[in-house]
Structures are given as structure tokens and as C-alpha cells.
Amino acid sequence: MPTPAQQQAQQISQRIPGEKSSLPALALLLGWLIPGAGHLLLGKWVRALLLFISIFGMYLIGLALLGKIYSPNTGDILDILGFAGQLGLGLLFAFAHWFGWGATSAVNTLADYGTKFLVVGGLLNLIAAVDAHSLANGRKAS
Amino acid sequence: MLSHFSAVLLFSLFASVVFGITQRAEPKMMVRFGAYCFVLFVASVIVASWVMFAIKH
């Protein structure tokens, strides 16, 4: 007769069947680096395509509106928060940083909107990557 | 170049798609939740715009 603690452990292991494999971590990492790649890895290609279009679209609009690409070392707390948000874009942020895309400061209202597109795009990509992780380890049903 | 309102519509659309996919498990519920978020986004912007207009005038 299993104890309540054993029953609970069994329920958790049934709910999270893939927890011990490397698939959840890989889905999280890929999903962060490339928008939608975590879902593509799990065979959810329609969701992957929609996520990629949405997040890449926000990224392109943000750059087209001359949104600001944040740096981590300005000492301003708001800049550090903006950098943390944009870091969620993964490789897209790295490309913008390396190739000097975007602007170093928002010069008008639309550029400020562009900055928000870039930050929110990064945060949405993080949500999508965590969703892929939850799908891979069984926390999310389908 | 985008107008302010078209920027709002695109922002709402893209954010709603991601919210719909990530916050619900069934495709039908994803569409419903995404549409709900989109309507809330746009309605909130319109209400906030009129409030700012009323404050200014």
C-alpha cells in the first residue's frame, strides 16, 4: 500500500513525464534563441510559425521605427530593464547589437513605440520559450 | 510609415497571437482568448485616448 507521499510523487511523475530528459531544456533554449523554434522541435509547426511571425514582426517593426537597442552598461536602471527585456529576443537581439541595427536613443514618439515593440517582443519570446518547455515536460497538456 | 493607430493594431495583433498560443491548451480556446486579448488591447487604447483628450480639453 503506497503512502500518501508516494502517491503524490507518482502523480507528479505522471504529470511531468519528460522532466528527466534534456528535451525541455533544449526546447527552452532553442525557443529563446529563435522565436518558435522550441515549438517546432516539439512538432507544433503551426504554433511555431505563428509565434515566429508575431515576434519577428514586432522585431522588424521596432527596428523600422528606429527603436532603441539597449546596452547593459549605461548605469541607468531603466536601461538595464530595457536590456533585460530585449535580451529575450535571443539571436535577433544579438544580430541587432552586432550589426548596429536600431538606434542608440529614441528621438521621437514613433521611435519610442519602436523601442516598446522591441522590449515587448523579447518578453513575448520568453513566454513562448517557457511554453515550449512546459509542453516538453508535460506541464501543459497540448 | 506607420500611424500611431496602425502601430497599436499591429502591437495588439502580435501580442494577442502569442498570448492565445501560450495561455490556452486547446486550439479553439487559443483563438477565443487571442481574440479577447485583441479586443481588450484596442478598446483600452481607445478609452485611454478619449480620457487623455478629455483631460486636455
N, CA and C atoms of all chains as a GROMACS GRO file, in nm:
protein
  597
    1MET      N    1   0.085  -0.120   0.000
    1MET     CA    2   0.000   0.000   0.000
    1MET      C    3   0.089   0.125   0.000
    2PRO      N    4   0.084   0.206  -0.107
    2PRO     CA    5   0.171   0.326  -0.111
    2PRO      C    6   0.125   0.432  -0.012
    3THR      N    7   0.222   0.500   0.044
    3THR     CA    8   0.191   0.609   0.137
    3THR      C    9   0.142   0.729   0.058
    4PRO      N   10   0.076   0.827   0.125
    4PRO     CA   11   0.031   0.948   0.053
    4PRO      C   12   0.145   1.021  -0.018
    5ALA      N   13   0.262   1.021   0.045
    5ALA     CA   14   0.377   1.089  -0.018
    5ALA      C   15   0.418   1.019  -0.146
    6GLN      N   16   0.412   0.883  -0.144
    6GLN     CA   17   0.447   0.807  -0.264
    6GLN      C   18   0.343   0.829  -0.374
    7GLN      N   19   0.214   0.835  -0.332
    7GLN     CA   20   0.108   0.860  -0.430
    7GLN      C   21   0.127   0.996  -0.496
    8GLN      N   22   0.163   1.095  -0.412
    8GLN     CA   23   0.183   1.230  -0.467
    8GLN      C   24   0.301   1.232  -0.564
    9ALA      N   25   0.410   1.162  -0.524
    9ALA     CA   26   0.527   1.156  -0.612
    9ALA      C   27   0.493   1.088  -0.743
   10GLN      N   28   0.408   0.984  -0.736
   10GLN     CA   29   0.369   0.914  -0.858
   10GLN      C   30   0.285   1.003  -0.948
   11GLN      N   31   0.193   1.081  -0.885
   11GLN     CA   32   0.110   1.172  -0.964
   11GLN      C   33   0.195   1.277  -1.034
   12ILE      N   34   0.295   1.329  -0.961
   12ILE     CA   35   0.381   1.431  -1.021
   12ILE      C   36   0.460   1.372  -1.137
   13SER      N   37   0.512   1.248  -1.116
   13SER     CA   38   0.591   1.186  -1.223
   13SER      C   39   0.503   1.156  -1.343
   14GLN      N   40   0.373   1.129  -1.320
   14GLN     CA   41   0.284   1.106  -1.434
   14GLN      C   42   0.252   1.237  -1.507
   15ARG      N   43   0.244   1.345  -1.428
   15ARG     CA   44   0.209   1.473  -1.487
   15ARG      C   45   0.327   1.532  -1.564
   16ILE      N   46   0.448   1.499  -1.521
   16ILE     CA   47   0.566   1.555  -1.584
   16ILE      C   48   0.653   1.441  -1.638
   17PRO      N   49   0.607   1.373  -1.743
   17PRO     CA   50   0.678   1.253  -1.787
   17PRO      C   51   0.816   1.280  -1.846
   18GLY      N   52   0.838   1.396  -1.907
   18GLY     CA   53   0.966   1.418  -1.973
   18GLY      C   54   1.064   1.500  -1.892
   19GLU      N   55   1.039   1.511  -1.760
   19GLU     CA   56   1.118   1.603  -1.677
   19GLU      C   57   1.266   1.568  -1.676
   20LYS      N   58   1.299   1.438  -1.682
   20LYS     CA   59   1.439   1.398  -1.669
   20LYS      C   60   1.514   1.401  -1.801
   21SER      N   61   1.444   1.417  -1.913
   21SER     CA   62   1.514   1.421  -2.040
   21SER      C   63   1.565   1.562  -2.065
   22SER      N   64   1.649   1.574  -2.166
   22SER     CA   65   1.705   1.706  -2.199
   22SER      C   66   1.614   1.783  -2.294
   23LEU      N   67   1.505   1.719  -2.340
   23LEU     CA   68   1.416   1.785  -2.437
   23LEU      C   69   1.358   1.917  -2.385
   24PRO      N   70   1.307   1.924  -2.261
   24PRO     CA   71   1.253   2.053  -2.214
   24PRO      C   72   1.356   2.166  -2.215
   25ALA      N   73   1.476   2.135  -2.169
   25ALA     CA   74   1.581   2.239  -2.166
   25ALA      C   75   1.617   2.281  -2.307
   26LEU      N   76   1.622   2.183  -2.398
   26LEU     CA   77   1.656   2.215  -2.537
   26LEU      C   78   1.546   2.300  -2.601
   27ALA      N   79   1.418   2.266  -2.571
   27ALA     CA   80   1.306   2.344  -2.625
   27ALA      C   81   1.310   2.487  -2.572
   28LEU      N   82   1.344   2.501  -2.443
   28LEU     CA   83   1.355   2.634  -2.382
   28LEU      C   84   1.467   2.715  -2.447
   29LEU      N   85   1.582   2.654  -2.463
   29LEU     CA   86   1.698   2.723  -2.519
   29LEU      C   87   1.674   2.761  -2.666
   30LEU      N   88   1.626   2.664  -2.744
   30LEU     CA   89   1.601   2.692  -2.886
   30LEU      C   90   1.491   2.797  -2.903
   31GLY      N   91   1.387   2.785  -2.820
   31GLY     CA   92   1.276   2.881  -2.826
   31GLY      C   93   1.322   3.022  -2.794
   32TRP      N   94   1.418   3.033  -2.702
   32TRP     CA   95   1.472   3.165  -2.669
   32TRP      C   96   1.560   3.218  -2.783
   33LEU      N   97   1.646   3.132  -2.836
   33LEU     CA   98   1.739   3.179  -2.940
   33LEU      C   99   1.666   3.217  -3.068
   34ILE      N  100   1.572   3.133  -3.110
   34ILE     CA  101   1.498   3.157  -3.235
   34ILE      C  102   1.348   3.150  -3.204
   35PRO      N  103   1.273   3.258  -3.224
   35PRO     CA  104   1.130   3.255  -3.190
   35PRO      C  105   1.056   3.140  -3.259
   36GLY      N  106   0.985   3.060  -3.180
   36GLY     CA  107   0.906   2.950  -3.235
   36GLY      C  108   0.983   2.819  -3.251
   37ALA      N  109   1.116   2.822  -3.237
   37ALA     CA  110   1.195   2.701  -3.262
   37ALA      C  111   1.167   2.593  -3.157
   38GLY      N  112   1.134   2.634  -3.035
   38GLY     CA  113   1.102   2.536  -2.931
   38GLY      C  114   0.977   2.457  -2.968
   39HIS      N  115   0.876   2.526  -3.019
   39HIS     CA  116   0.753   2.458  -3.060
   39HIS      C  117   0.777   2.372  -3.185
   40LEU      N  118   0.863   2.420  -3.275
   40LEU     CA  119   0.896   2.343  -3.394
   40LEU      C  120   0.963   2.212  -3.355
   41LEU      N  121   1.051   2.218  -3.257
   41LEU     CA  122   1.119   2.099  -3.206
   41LEU      C  123   1.019   1.995  -3.156
   42LEU      N  124   0.907   2.044  -3.102
   42LEU     CA  125   0.806   1.953  -3.046
   42LEU      C  126   0.700   1.913  -3.149
   43GLY      N  127   0.721   1.955  -3.274
   43GLY     CA  128   0.629   1.918  -3.380
   43GLY      C  129   0.506   2.005  -3.391
   44LYS      N  130   0.502   2.115  -3.315
   44LYS     CA  131   0.387   2.208  -3.323
   44LYS      C  132   0.422   2.316  -3.424
   45TRP      N  133   0.422   2.282  -3.551
   45TRP     CA  134   0.475   2.375  -3.651
   45TRP      C  135   0.383   2.493  -3.680
   46VAL      N  136   0.253   2.475  -3.665
   46VAL     CA  137   0.162   2.588  -3.687
   46VAL      C  138   0.183   2.694  -3.579
   47ARG      N  139   0.190   2.648  -3.454
   47ARG     CA  140   0.217   2.742  -3.344
   47ARG      C  141   0.355   2.806  -3.362
   48ALA      N  142   0.451   2.726  -3.403
   48ALA     CA  143   0.587   2.778  -3.422
   48ALA      C  144   0.587   2.889  -3.528
   49LEU      N  145   0.515   2.864  -3.637
   49LEU     CA  146   0.509   2.964  -3.744
   49LEU      C  147   0.442   3.092  -3.697
   50LEU      N  148   0.330   3.077  -3.626
   50LEU     CA  149   0.259   3.195  -3.576
   50LEU      C  150   0.343   3.274  -3.476
   51LEU      N  151   0.413   3.201  -3.389
   51LEU     CA  152   0.499   3.269  -3.291
   51LEU      C  153   0.614   3.341  -3.361
   52PHE      N  154   0.673   3.274  -3.461
   52PHE     CA  155   0.784   3.336  -3.532
   52PHE      C  156   0.738   3.463  -3.604
   53ILE      N  157   0.623   3.453  -3.674
   53ILE     CA  158   0.572   3.570  -3.746
   53ILE      C  159   0.544   3.685  -3.649
   54SER      N  160   0.482   3.653  -3.536
   54SER     CA  161   0.444   3.758  -3.440
   54SER      C  162   0.567   3.825  -3.380
   55ILE      N  163   0.662   3.744  -3.330
   55ILE     CA  164   0.777   3.802  -3.260
   55ILE      C  165   0.875   3.866  -3.359
   56PHE      N  166   0.897   3.799  -3.472
   56PHE     CA  167   0.985   3.859  -3.573
   56PHE      C  168   0.921   3.986  -3.631
   57GLY      N  169   0.788   3.985  -3.643
   57GLY     CA  170   0.718   4.104  -3.690
   57GLY      C  171   0.736   4.221  -3.594
   58MET      N  172   0.724   4.193  -3.465
   58MET     CA  173   0.746   4.300  -3.366
   58MET      C  174   0.889   4.351  -3.373
   59TYR      N  175   0.981   4.260  -3.393
   59TYR     CA  176   1.124   4.298  -3.403
   59TYR      C  177   1.147   4.388  -3.525
   60LEU      N  178   1.092   4.347  -3.641
   60LEU     CA  179   1.112   4.426  -3.763
   60LEU      C  180   1.047   4.564  -3.751
   61ILE      N  181   0.926   4.568  -3.696
   61ILE     CA  182   0.859   4.698  -3.680
   61ILE      C  183   0.938   4.786  -3.583
   62GLY      N  184   0.987   4.725  -3.476
   62GLY     CA  185   1.067   4.800  -3.379
   62GLY      C  186   1.191   4.861  -3.444
   63LEU      N  187   1.257   4.783  -3.527
   63LEU     CA  188   1.376   4.836  -3.596
   63LEU      C  189   1.337   4.941  -3.699
   64ALA      N  190   1.226   4.916  -3.773
   64ALA     CA  191   1.183   5.011  -3.876
   64ALA      C  192   1.143   5.145  -3.816
   65LEU      N  193   1.090   5.143  -3.694
   65LEU     CA  194   1.052   5.268  -3.628
   65LEU      C  195   1.171   5.332  -3.556
   66LEU      N  196   1.290   5.277  -3.578
   66LEU     CA  197   1.414   5.327  -3.516
   66LEU      C  198   1.409   5.319  -3.364
   67GLY      N  199   1.358   5.205  -3.317
   67GLY     CA  200   1.356   5.182  -3.173
   67GLY      C  201   1.496   5.168  -3.118
   68LYS      N  202   1.507   5.195  -2.990
   68LYS     CA  203   1.639   5.193  -2.924
   68LYS      C  204   1.680   5.049  -2.891
   69ILE      N  205   1.806   5.017  -2.922
   69ILE     CA  206   1.864   4.890  -2.878
   69ILE      C  207   1.945   4.920  -2.752
   70TYR      N  208   1.905   4.858  -2.642
   70TYR     CA  209   1.965   4.890  -2.512
   70TYR      C  210   2.100   4.824  -2.494
   71SER      N  211   2.184   4.890  -2.415
   71SER     CA  212   2.311   4.833  -2.370
   71SER      C  213   2.302   4.812  -2.219
   72PRO      N  214   2.374   4.712  -2.167
   72PRO     CA  215   2.361   4.682  -2.024
   72PRO      C  216   2.444   4.772  -1.934
   73ASN      N  217   2.535   4.849  -1.991
   73ASN     CA  218   2.638   4.913  -1.908
   73ASN      C  219   2.624   5.065  -1.897
   74THR      N  220   2.500   5.117  -1.913
   74THR     CA  221   2.486   5.262  -1.903
   74THR      C  222   2.471   5.309  -1.759
   75GLY      N  223   2.437   5.218  -1.669
   75GLY     CA  224   2.420   5.254  -1.528
   75GLY      C  225   2.279   5.299  -1.494
   76ASP      N  226   2.197   5.325  -1.596
   76ASP     CA  227   2.058   5.366  -1.573
   76ASP      C  228   1.973   5.241  -1.550
   77ILE      N  229   1.896   5.240  -1.441
   77ILE     CA  230   1.818   5.121  -1.407
   77ILE      C  231   1.714   5.090  -1.516
   78LEU      N  232   1.656   5.194  -1.578
   78LEU     CA  233   1.557   5.171  -1.684
   78LEU      C  234   1.623   5.110  -1.807
   79ASP      N  235   1.747   5.152  -1.834
   79ASP     CA  236   1.820   5.092  -1.946
   79ASP      C  237   1.850   4.945  -1.920
   80ILE      N  238   1.881   4.914  -1.795
   80ILE     CA  239   1.910   4.774  -1.761
   80ILE      C  240   1.783   4.689  -1.776
   81LEU      N  241   1.669   4.746  -1.734
   81LEU     CA  242   1.542   4.673  -1.751
   81LEU      C  243   1.508   4.655  -1.898
   82GLY      N  244   1.529   4.760  -1.977
   82GLY     CA  245   1.505   4.750  -2.122
   82GLY      C  246   1.596   4.647  -2.185
   83PHE      N  247   1.721   4.645  -2.140
   83PHE     CA  248   1.816   4.546  -2.193
   83PHE      C  249   1.770   4.405  -2.158
   84ALA      N  250   1.724   4.386  -2.035
   84ALA     CA  251   1.677   4.253  -1.993
   84ALA      C  252   1.558   4.209  -2.080
   85GLY      N  253   1.468   4.302  -2.108
   85GLY     CA  254   1.353   4.269  -2.193
   85GLY      C  255   1.396   4.233  -2.334
   86GLN      N  256   1.485   4.315  -2.391
   86GLN     CA  257   1.528   4.289  -2.529
   86GLN      C  258   1.614   4.165  -2.540
   87LEU      N  259   1.681   4.128  -2.431
   87LEU     CA  260   1.763   4.007  -2.431
   87LEU      C  261   1.677   3.884  -2.461
   88GLY      N  262   1.547   3.893  -2.430
   88GLY     CA  263   1.455   3.784  -2.458
   88GLY      C  264   1.442   3.754  -2.607
   89LEU      N  265   1.486   3.845  -2.692
   89LEU     CA  266   1.479   3.822  -2.837
   89LEU      C  267   1.584   3.722  -2.885
   90GLY      N  268   1.676   3.686  -2.797
   90GLY     CA  269   1.776   3.584  -2.833
   90GLY      C  270   1.869   3.629  -2.943
   91LEU      N  271   1.879   3.549  -3.048
   91LEU     CA  272   1.972   3.579  -3.157
   91LEU      C  273   1.934   3.709  -3.230
   92LEU      N  274   1.804   3.738  -3.235
   92LEU     CA  275   1.761   3.861  -3.303
   92LEU      C  276   1.824   3.983  -3.236
   93PHE      N  277   1.826   3.982  -3.103
   93PHE     CA  278   1.887   4.093  -3.030
   93PHE      C  279   2.038   4.095  -3.054
   94ALA      N  280   2.098   3.977  -3.055
   94ALA     CA  281   2.243   3.970  -3.078
   94ALA      C  282   2.278   4.028  -3.215
   95PHE      N  283   2.199   3.995  -3.318
   95PHE     CA  284   2.225   4.049  -3.452
   95PHE      C  285   2.214   4.202  -3.450
   96ALA      N  286   2.107   4.253  -3.386
   96ALA     CA  287   2.089   4.399  -3.381
   96ALA      C  288   2.207   4.466  -3.310
   97HIS      N  289   2.255   4.400  -3.205
   97HIS     CA  290   2.367   4.455  -3.130
   97HIS      C  291   2.496   4.451  -3.212
   98TRP      N  292   2.521   4.337  -3.275
   98TRP     CA  293   2.646   4.319  -3.350
   98TRP      C  294   2.651   4.409  -3.473
   99PHE      N  295   2.539   4.417  -3.545
   99PHE     CA  296   2.539   4.490  -3.672
   99PHE      C  297   2.497   4.636  -3.658
  100GLY      N  298   2.470   4.680  -3.537
  100GLY     CA  299   2.437   4.820  -3.515
  100GLY      C  300   2.301   4.861  -3.568
  101TRP      N  301   2.206   4.763  -3.575
  101TRP     CA  302   2.070   4.798  -3.620
  101TRP      C  303   1.999   4.873  -3.508
  102GLY      N  304   1.886   4.939  -3.544
  102GLY     CA  305   1.812   5.015  -3.444
  102GLY      C  306   1.883   5.146  -3.415
  103ALA      N  307   1.847   5.209  -3.304
  103ALA     CA  308   1.905   5.339  -3.270
  103ALA      C  309   1.965   5.334  -3.130
  104THR      N  310   2.051   5.430  -3.101
  104THR     CA  311   2.110   5.437  -2.967
  104THR      C  312   2.022   5.518  -2.871
  105SER      N  313   1.927   5.595  -2.927
  105SER     CA  314   1.829   5.665  -2.844
  105SER      C  315   1.702   5.688  -2.925
  106ALA      N  316   1.589   5.693  -2.856
  106ALA     CA  317   1.460   5.715  -2.923
  106ALA      C  318   1.443   5.866  -2.944
  107VAL      N  319   1.434   5.907  -3.072
  107VAL     CA  320   1.436   6.051  -3.100
  107VAL      C  321   1.297   6.111  -3.114
  108ASN      N  322   1.194   6.029  -3.135
  108ASN     CA  323   1.059   6.084  -3.146
  108ASN      C  324   0.958   5.981  -3.092
  109THR      N  325   0.830   6.017  -3.102
  109THR     CA  326   0.727   5.930  -3.042
  109THR      C  327   0.725   5.792  -3.105
  110LEU      N  328   0.732   5.789  -3.239
  110LEU     CA  329   0.727   5.659  -3.306
  110LEU      C  330   0.849   5.574  -3.273
  111ALA      N  331   0.965   5.639  -3.256
  111ALA     CA  332   1.084   5.565  -3.216
  111ALA      C  333   1.065   5.507  -3.075
  112ASP      N  334   0.995   5.581  -2.991
  112ASP     CA  335   0.965   5.529  -2.857
  112ASP      C  336   0.873   5.407  -2.868
  113TYR      N  337   0.776   5.415  -2.960
  113TYR     CA  338   0.691   5.297  -2.985
  113TYR      C  339   0.778   5.181  -3.032
  114GLY      N  340   0.872   5.211  -3.122
  114GLY     CA  341   0.960   5.106  -3.173
  114GLY      C  342   1.038   5.038  -3.061
  115THR      N  343   1.083   5.118  -2.965
  115THR     CA  344   1.155   5.061  -2.850
  115THR      C  345   1.064   4.966  -2.774
  116LYS      N  346   0.937   5.007  -2.757
  116LYS     CA  347   0.842   4.920  -2.685
  116LYS      C  348   0.817   4.791  -2.763
  117PHE      N  349   0.809   4.801  -2.896
  117PHE     CA  350   0.793   4.680  -2.976
  117PHE      C  351   0.909   4.583  -2.951
  118LEU      N  352   1.030   4.636  -2.945
  118LEU     CA  353   1.148   4.551  -2.926
  118LEU      C  354   1.149   4.487  -2.787
  119VAL      N  355   1.117   4.567  -2.685
  119VAL     CA  356   1.118   4.513  -2.548
  119VAL      C  357   1.007   4.409  -2.531
  120VAL      N  358   0.886   4.444  -2.575
  120VAL     CA  359   0.774   4.351  -2.558
  120VAL      C  360   0.793   4.227  -2.644
  121GLY      N  361   0.851   4.243  -2.763
  121GLY     CA  362   0.882   4.126  -2.845
  121GLY      C  363   0.973   4.030  -2.771
  122GLY      N  364   1.073   4.084  -2.701
  122GLY     CA  365   1.162   4.000  -2.622
  122GLY      C  366   1.089   3.929  -2.508
  123LEU      N  367   1.002   4.001  -2.440
  123LEU     CA  368   0.928   3.939  -2.329
  123LEU      C  369   0.831   3.832  -2.381
  124LEU      N  370   0.767   3.859  -2.495
  124LEU     CA  371   0.676   3.759  -2.552
  124LEU      C  372   0.754   3.634  -2.594
  125ASN      N  373   0.876   3.653  -2.644
  125ASN     CA  374   0.956   3.538  -2.684
  125ASN      C  375   0.992   3.452  -2.563
  126LEU      N  376   1.017   3.518  -2.450
  126LEU     CA  377   1.045   3.442  -2.328
  126LEU      C  378   0.922   3.360  -2.287
  127ILE      N  379   0.803   3.421  -2.297
  127ILE     CA  380   0.680   3.347  -2.264
  127ILE      C  381   0.665   3.226  -2.356
  128ALA      N  382   0.693   3.248  -2.486
  128ALA     CA  383   0.680   3.139  -2.583
  128ALA      C  384   0.781   3.028  -2.553
  129ALA      N  385   0.904   3.066  -2.514
  129ALA     CA  386   1.006   2.964  -2.484
  129ALA      C  387   0.966   2.884  -2.360
  130VAL      N  388   0.912   2.951  -2.259
  130VAL     CA  389   0.867   2.880  -2.138
  130VAL      C  390   0.749   2.789  -2.172
  131ASP      N  391   0.662   2.833  -2.264
  131ASP     CA  392   0.550   2.749  -2.306
  131ASP      C  393   0.601   2.622  -2.373
  132ALA      N  394   0.704   2.635  -2.458
  132ALA     CA  395   0.763   2.518  -2.522
  132ALA      C  396   0.821   2.424  -2.416
  133HIS      N  397   0.885   2.480  -2.314
  133HIS     CA  398   0.940   2.400  -2.204
  133HIS      C  399   0.828   2.324  -2.132
  134SER      N  400   0.716   2.394  -2.108
  134SER     CA  401   0.604   2.330  -2.038
  134SER      C  402   0.541   2.219  -2.123
  135LEU      N  403   0.536   2.240  -2.253
  135LEU     CA  404   0.485   2.135  -2.342
  135LEU      C  405   0.577   2.014  -2.341
  136ALA      N  406   0.709   2.040  -2.340
  136ALA     CA  407   0.805   1.930  -2.348
  136ALA      C  408   0.807   1.847  -2.221
  137ASN      N  409   0.787   1.911  -2.105
  137ASN     CA  410   0.794   1.831  -1.982
  137ASN      C  411   0.657   1.784  -1.933
  138GLY      N  412   0.553   1.816  -2.009
  138GLY     CA  413   0.421   1.763  -1.976
  138GLY      C  414   0.337   1.849  -1.885
  139ARG      N  415   0.390   1.963  -1.841
  139ARG     CA  416   0.310   2.050  -1.754
  139ARG      C  417   0.191   2.108  -1.828
  140LYS      N  418   0.208   2.132  -1.958
  140LYS     CA  419   0.096   2.179  -2.042
  140LYS      C  420   0.052   2.060  -2.126
  141ALA      N  421  -0.079   2.039  -2.129
  141ALA     CA  422  -0.131   1.916  -2.190
  141ALA      C  423  -0.103   1.907  -2.339
  142SER      N  424  -0.134   2.012  -2.413
  142SER     CA  425  -0.116   2.004  -2.559
  142SER      C  426  -0.095   2.143  -2.617
  143MET      N  427   0.532   5.479  -4.358
  143MET     CA  428   0.550   5.487  -4.212
  143MET      C  429   0.417   5.459  -4.143
  144LEU      N  430   0.426   5.390  -4.031
  144LEU     CA  431   0.306   5.355  -3.955
  144LEU      C  432   0.247   5.478  -3.887
  145SER      N  433   0.113   5.481  -3.882
  145SER     CA  434   0.049   5.581  -3.795
  145SER      C  435   0.048   5.526  -3.654
  146HIS      N  436   0.014   5.610  -3.558
  146HIS     CA  437   0.008   5.563  -3.420
  146HIS      C  438  -0.095   5.451  -3.405
  147PHE      N  439  -0.211   5.468  -3.471
  147PHE     CA  440  -0.318   5.370  -3.455
  147PHE      C  441  -0.283   5.237  -3.522
  148SER      N  442  -0.221   5.243  -3.640
  148SER     CA  443  -0.183   5.116  -3.705
  148SER      C  444  -0.075   5.045  -3.624
  149ALA      N  445   0.012   5.123  -3.559
  149ALA     CA  446   0.112   5.061  -3.471
  149ALA      C  447   0.043   4.990  -3.355
  150VAL      N  448  -0.062   5.053  -3.301
  150VAL     CA  449  -0.139   4.990  -3.193
  150VAL      C  450  -0.204   4.860  -3.240
  151LEU      N  451  -0.262   4.865  -3.361
  151LEU     CA  452  -0.329   4.744  -3.413
  151LEU      C  453  -0.230   4.630  -3.431
  152LEU      N  454  -0.113   4.659  -3.487
  152LEU     CA  455  -0.013   4.554  -3.508
  152LEU      C  456   0.040   4.501  -3.375
  153PHE      N  457   0.067   4.592  -3.282
  153PHE     CA  458   0.114   4.550  -3.150
  153PHE      C  459   0.010   4.457  -3.085
  154SER      N  460  -0.116   4.498  -3.091
  154SER     CA  461  -0.224   4.418  -3.029
  154SER      C  462  -0.236   4.282  -3.096
  155LEU      N  463  -0.226   4.281  -3.229
  155LEU     CA  464  -0.240   4.156  -3.303
  155LEU      C  465  -0.130   4.057  -3.264
  156PHE      N  466  -0.006   4.103  -3.270
  156PHE     CA  467   0.106   4.013  -3.243
  156PHE      C  468   0.106   3.966  -3.097
  157ALA      N  469   0.081   4.058  -3.005
  157ALA     CA  470   0.080   4.019  -2.864
  157ALA      C  471  -0.035   3.922  -2.836
  158SER      N  472  -0.150   3.945  -2.900
  158SER     CA  473  -0.266   3.857  -2.877
  158SER      C  474  -0.242   3.717  -2.931
  159VAL      N  475  -0.173   3.707  -3.045
  159VAL     CA  476  -0.141   3.574  -3.101
  159VAL      C  477  -0.055   3.497  -3.002
  160VAL      N  478   0.047   3.562  -2.948
  160VAL     CA  479   0.136   3.493  -2.853
  160VAL      C  480   0.061   3.458  -2.725
  161PHE      N  481  -0.019   3.550  -2.674
  161PHE     CA  482  -0.097   3.521  -2.553
  161PHE      C  483  -0.192   3.403  -2.577
  162GLY      N  484  -0.259   3.403  -2.691
  162GLY     CA  485  -0.354   3.296  -2.721
  162GLY      C  486  -0.285   3.160  -2.724
  163ILE      N  487  -0.170   3.153  -2.792
  163ILE     CA  488  -0.100   3.024  -2.805
  163ILE      C  489  -0.044   2.977  -2.671
  164THR      N  490   0.008   3.070  -2.592
  164THR     CA  491   0.080   3.028  -2.471
  164THR      C  492  -0.011   3.012  -2.349
  165GLN      N  493  -0.124   3.079  -2.346
  165GLN     CA  494  -0.205   3.077  -2.225
  165GLN      C  495  -0.322   2.981  -2.229
  166ARG      N  496  -0.345   2.916  -2.341
  166ARG     CA  497  -0.451   2.816  -2.352
  166ARG      C  498  -0.397   2.690  -2.417
  167ALA      N  499  -0.464   2.575  -2.390
  167ALA     CA  500  -0.412   2.447  -2.438
  167ALA      C  501  -0.483   2.398  -2.564
  168GLU      N  502  -0.611   2.431  -2.581
  168GLU     CA  503  -0.686   2.382  -2.696
  168GLU      C  504  -0.692   2.489  -2.805
  169PRO      N  505  -0.678   2.446  -2.932
  169PRO     CA  506  -0.677   2.545  -3.042
  169PRO      C  507  -0.798   2.639  -3.043
  170LYS      N  508  -0.916   2.584  -3.016
  170LYS     CA  509  -1.036   2.668  -3.018
  170LYS      C  510  -1.028   2.775  -2.909
  171MET      N  511  -0.982   2.733  -2.790
  171MET     CA  512  -0.970   2.828  -2.680
  171MET      C  513  -0.858   2.929  -2.705
  172MET      N  514  -0.757   2.886  -2.779
  172MET     CA  515  -0.648   2.979  -2.815
  172MET      C  516  -0.701   3.093  -2.899
  173VAL      N  517  -0.783   3.057  -2.999
  173VAL     CA  518  -0.840   3.160  -3.088
  173VAL      C  519  -0.930   3.254  -3.008
  174ARG      N  520  -1.012   3.196  -2.921
  174ARG     CA  521  -1.105   3.278  -2.842
  174ARG      C  522  -1.030   3.372  -2.749
  175PHE      N  523  -0.927   3.320  -2.682
  175PHE     CA  524  -0.852   3.403  -2.588
  175PHE      C  525  -0.772   3.510  -2.662
  176GLY      N  526  -0.716   3.471  -2.778
  176GLY     CA  527  -0.641   3.568  -2.859
  176GLY      C  528  -0.732   3.682  -2.904
  177ALA      N  529  -0.852   3.647  -2.951
  177ALA     CA  530  -0.947   3.750  -2.995
  177ALA      C  531  -0.989   3.838  -2.878
  178TYR      N  532  -1.009   3.776  -2.763
  178TYR     CA  533  -1.046   3.851  -2.641
  178TYR      C  534  -0.936   3.952  -2.605
  179CYS      N  535  -0.811   3.906  -2.607
  179CYS     CA  536  -0.698   3.996  -2.575
  179CYS      C  537  -0.690   4.110  -2.676
  180PHE      N  538  -0.709   4.078  -2.804
  180PHE     CA  539  -0.700   4.181  -2.907
  180PHE      C  540  -0.806   4.290  -2.885
  181VAL      N  541  -0.929   4.246  -2.860
  181VAL     CA  542  -1.037   4.343  -2.836
  181VAL      C  543  -1.006   4.428  -2.712
  182LEU      N  544  -0.956   4.363  -2.606
  182LEU     CA  545  -0.923   4.439  -2.484
  182LEU      C  546  -0.811   4.540  -2.509
  183PHE      N  547  -0.709   4.496  -2.583
  183PHE     CA  548  -0.598   4.587  -2.615
  183PHE      C  549  -0.650   4.713  -2.686
  184VAL      N  550  -0.724   4.691  -2.795
  184VAL     CA  551  -0.768   4.802  -2.880
  184VAL      C  552  -0.869   4.890  -2.804
  185ALA      N  553  -0.962   4.824  -2.735
  185ALA     CA  554  -1.062   4.901  -2.660
  185ALA      C  555  -0.994   4.985  -2.551
  186SER      N  556  -0.895   4.928  -2.485
  186SER     CA  557  -0.824   5.003  -2.380
  186SER      C  558  -0.756   5.126  -2.437
  187VAL      N  559  -0.696   5.110  -2.555
  187VAL     CA  560  -0.627   5.223  -2.618
  187VAL      C  561  -0.727   5.333  -2.654
  188ILE      N  562  -0.842   5.293  -2.710
  188ILE     CA  563  -0.942   5.392  -2.749
  188ILE      C  564  -0.995   5.466  -2.626
  189VAL      N  565  -1.024   5.392  -2.520
  189VAL     CA  566  -1.073   5.454  -2.396
  189VAL      C  567  -0.967   5.548  -2.339
  190ALA      N  568  -0.842   5.501  -2.331
  190ALA     CA  569  -0.734   5.584  -2.276
  190ALA      C  570  -0.715   5.710  -2.360
  191SER      N  571  -0.730   5.697  -2.492
  191SER     CA  572  -0.714   5.813  -2.580
  191SER      C  573  -0.820   5.919  -2.551
  192TRP      N  574  -0.945   5.872  -2.536
  192TRP     CA  575  -1.053   5.967  -2.508
  192TRP      C  576  -1.036   6.030  -2.369
  193VAL      N  577  -0.988   5.953  -2.273
  193VAL     CA  578  -0.963   6.009  -2.139
  193VAL      C  579  -0.857   6.118  -2.146
  194MET      N  580  -0.750   6.091  -2.222
  194MET     CA  581  -0.643   6.193  -2.235
  194MET      C  582  -0.697   6.317  -2.307
  195PHE      N  583  -0.783   6.293  -2.410
  195PHE     CA  584  -0.843   6.406  -2.482
  195PHE      C  585  -0.928   6.489  -2.385
  196ALA      N  586  -1.007   6.419  -2.301
  196ALA     CA  587  -1.095   6.490  -2.207
  196ALA      C  588  -1.014   6.568  -2.104
  197ILE      N  589  -0.904   6.510  -2.058
  197ILE     CA  590  -0.819   6.581  -1.961
  197ILE      C  591  -0.760   6.708  -2.023
  198LYS      N  592  -0.715   6.694  -2.148
  198LYS     CA  593  -0.650   6.808  -2.212
  198LYS      C  594  -0.749   6.920  -2.242
  199HIS      N  595  -0.875   6.883  -2.276
  199HIS     CA  596  -0.973   6.985  -2.311
  199HIS      C  597  -1.069   7.009  -2.196
   0.00000   0.00000   0.00000
